[in-house]
Amino acid sequence: MMMMMMLQFELQNCYSSKSAVYFFNQNHRIRVQFQSTNNSECDQFSKEIKATIKIDSEVSEIVTYDLDFSYDKTIDVWFECQSCRPFTNTQSVRVTLESKGFFTYVTAGIIYLEEQSNQDCFYGYRNESQFRSVVQFYSDRTCFKAALTGRCASTVYNAGFAFQLLSATLQLESLQKLQFLRGTDLQHKDGYFVSCFANDASILQDEFIGGSLILNFVENSFTKSVEAFTDQFELPVNKRDIWK
């Protein structure tokens, strides 16, 4: 196990309070999703970090390690706690990230209680099938088509959605940066959830390597979320026409 050196310096304002934590009671896992502030001072973290999470409903802290951490590219960290009680009463969470000589605190401003069945809701790209999730670029909007697996109760469509949508977030990852588009558009078309976000044609100047659609919603009085991922991108219109 990696040994951590004594902390020497706190790097402040690395992540905003919009960072979120997701609790999965069925398999006792916890996901902390970072909302970076793009603070260049925080690039001083090394690749090997120790992450410690403190949950107000638990007596003991939970520790995990990431041996390939990057402040610019790492968007989340996962914890496992088989001895933890159900997280139904959790109100506050704080994460400490440590590397050689540096540390920072991450306060999660958003807490979600997830069901394990919501983690296999969409197909990513599969070579053996044309039915997959994909990002489509248009001149005035970007759309994420999330291919439904039919294995999630929350995403079953029966003449209407099974939930009340709160927000939709499209995360686009390029080699240089992460971009976020936010909205409330969601439609069901031919076995897909389709969410479109307004933008201008300048977005096509970037070369993207991955995209995620995160849907936050209310179902049966509980706030939940589902996420679809793809590394496939399509340009339905002629790119030369976009720049006219």
N, C-alpha and C positions, 0 to 999 in steps of 0.2 A: 504494500500500500504506500502511496506517495506520502512523504513526510513534508510538512509545511514549516517554513521558517517563521520566526517571531515577526509579528506584524510591526511595520515601521511607519507607514504613512497611509492615511485615509484618502482615497480618491472620491471626491464628492460630486454629486449631480451626474452620475453615469447613466441612471435610468429614472424615468419619470414615475409618478404615482399612477399612471395609466397602465403600468405593468399588471398582469392578471395572474391569478392562481386558479387551477382547475383541480378539484378533488374527485377521485374515482373510488367510491366506497366498495365496489364489487371486487376490485383487484388490489385495493390498498395502495394505489399509486397517486402521485401528486405531480402536476406539471406547472412550472412557473414560466410564464411567457413574458419576456422582457420587452419594454418599450424604451428604446434607446434615446438618449438626448444628443447623440453624436458629439460627445465631448471628447476632443482629441487627447486630453489628459489621461483618459481611461484606456488609451491604447497601450499603456505601460504594463497591463496585465500580461503574464506569460501564458503559454499554452496549457500548463498544468494548473488547475484551480481546484480548490475545495469549496463546496457550497454547503451551507448550513441553514436549515429552515427552522424558524421558531413559530409555532402555532399556539394561539392563546388557549385552545381547548386541550392541548397536550402538555404533560409535565416535562418530558424529555425533548431535546432537540434532535433533528434528523439530519444526517450527513450523507453527502454523495460526492463523487469526484468526476471531473471532466478533464481528460488528458489531451483534448484537442480544442481547447477554448479559443475563441477569437472575439474580441469586443465588437468588431465590425460585422461578423457573420453569424455568431451564435445567437439564436433567437429564443432559446428556451433551455431549461434544465429539468430533469425528471428525478423524483425521489420515490422510494418505496418504504412502506412502514406496515409490516404484517401485524404488528402488535397494536397499531393505532385503533382507537374507537371510531365509530362513524363520525364524519366531519360535519354533521348537520347543525351544530351550534357554533361553528367557527366564525369569529367576527374580525380577527386581525391576523396578519401574517407578515413576518419580516425575514428576508433572506440575507445572509452575509456571504459575499464572494471573497475568497482569499487566494493570493498567489505570493510568490517570493517578494516580500518587501511591501506589498500593497494589499488593501482591502477596501470594500465598499459595501454599503447597505442598499437593499432593494425593498421598498415598501409596496406591497401589492394593494392597489386602490380598488381592484375589482376581484371578487371572489365568486367562482361558479361551482355548483355542485353537479357533477356529471354522473350519468349512468354509463356503464361499460358498453351497453348496446348501442350507444351513440358514436362509438369509435370505429365502426365499420359500415358507414352509411353510403360511401361513394367509391366508385372505381377510380383509380388513377389510370395511367396509361398502361395498356396491356397489348403486347405485340400480336397476340393471337386473336384479338377482337377489335372491331372498329368502334365498339361502345365504350368510350372512355371520357374522362374529364378533359377539358381543353379550354384555353384562353383564346378569345377571338378579338382581333383589333379592327376597329372601324375608324373613320375619319373624325368622328365626334364622340365616340364612346368605346369602352372596353368591356367585354362581356365574359363572364366565367360560366361555362356549361358544366355542371356537376352531374356526372352519371350516377344514378341511383342504383344501389345494390338490392334494395328491397328488404334489407335485414334490420332496419331501424324503425321502431314504432313511431318515432318523432317525425320521420320523413315520409311516412305513408301518405299518399295523396288520394283523397276520395271526395271529388267534387269541391275540394278546398283544402287548404293547409291545416295540419293538425295543431298548429301553434299560432301565436301572435308574434310576428317579427318585430324585433326591437331595432336591429341594425345589421347591415351587411358590410363586411370589410374585405377588400381585395388587396392582398399583399403580393407585390411583384418583386422578384429578386433578380438583380443583374450582378455582373462581376464587380461592379463599382459600388452599388448601394441597394437599399431597400426602398420601395415606394409603396405608399398606402393610399388607396382610394376608398371612400366611405359613402354609403348611401342606404336606401331602404327599398330598393327595387328588387322584386323576386317574382318569377313566374314559373309555371310548370308547363313544359313542352316535350312531348314524346319521350317520356322517361328521364328527363333532365330537369334539374332545378337551374334556372337561368337568371343570373343577376348582372345587370349592366350599370356601368358607372361613367358619368360624363368626364371627358377629357379633350384635349386638343391633339393635333397630329404630332406634336413634338415628342410625345411619349415613344414614338417609333424610332427615335434616335438611339435608344438604349437596346442592348442585346440581352434579353432575359433568359434565365436558366431555370426558373421555377416560379410557380404561382400558387397561392392558397386563397380559398374563399372561406371566410369564417362568418357563420350566421349565429347571431345571438337572439334568443327568443324566449317567450314565456309559454309554458305548457303545464297545465294543471296547477297553476299558481306558483310554479318553480321557474327560476331563470336558468336556462340551459344554453349550450352552444354545440354546434357541429362544425366540422372542418373538412374541406376537400382539398386535395393537392394534385397538381399536374406539372409535368415538364414539357408539355406539348402546347405549341402556339400556332395559330392560324391567322392568315391575312385574307379575309373573304373578298376584299376589293383589291384592284390593281394599285400597288403602292405608288406608282407614278401619278395616278389620279388624285391621291390624297394631297399631294403638294401643289396642285393647280390653284 
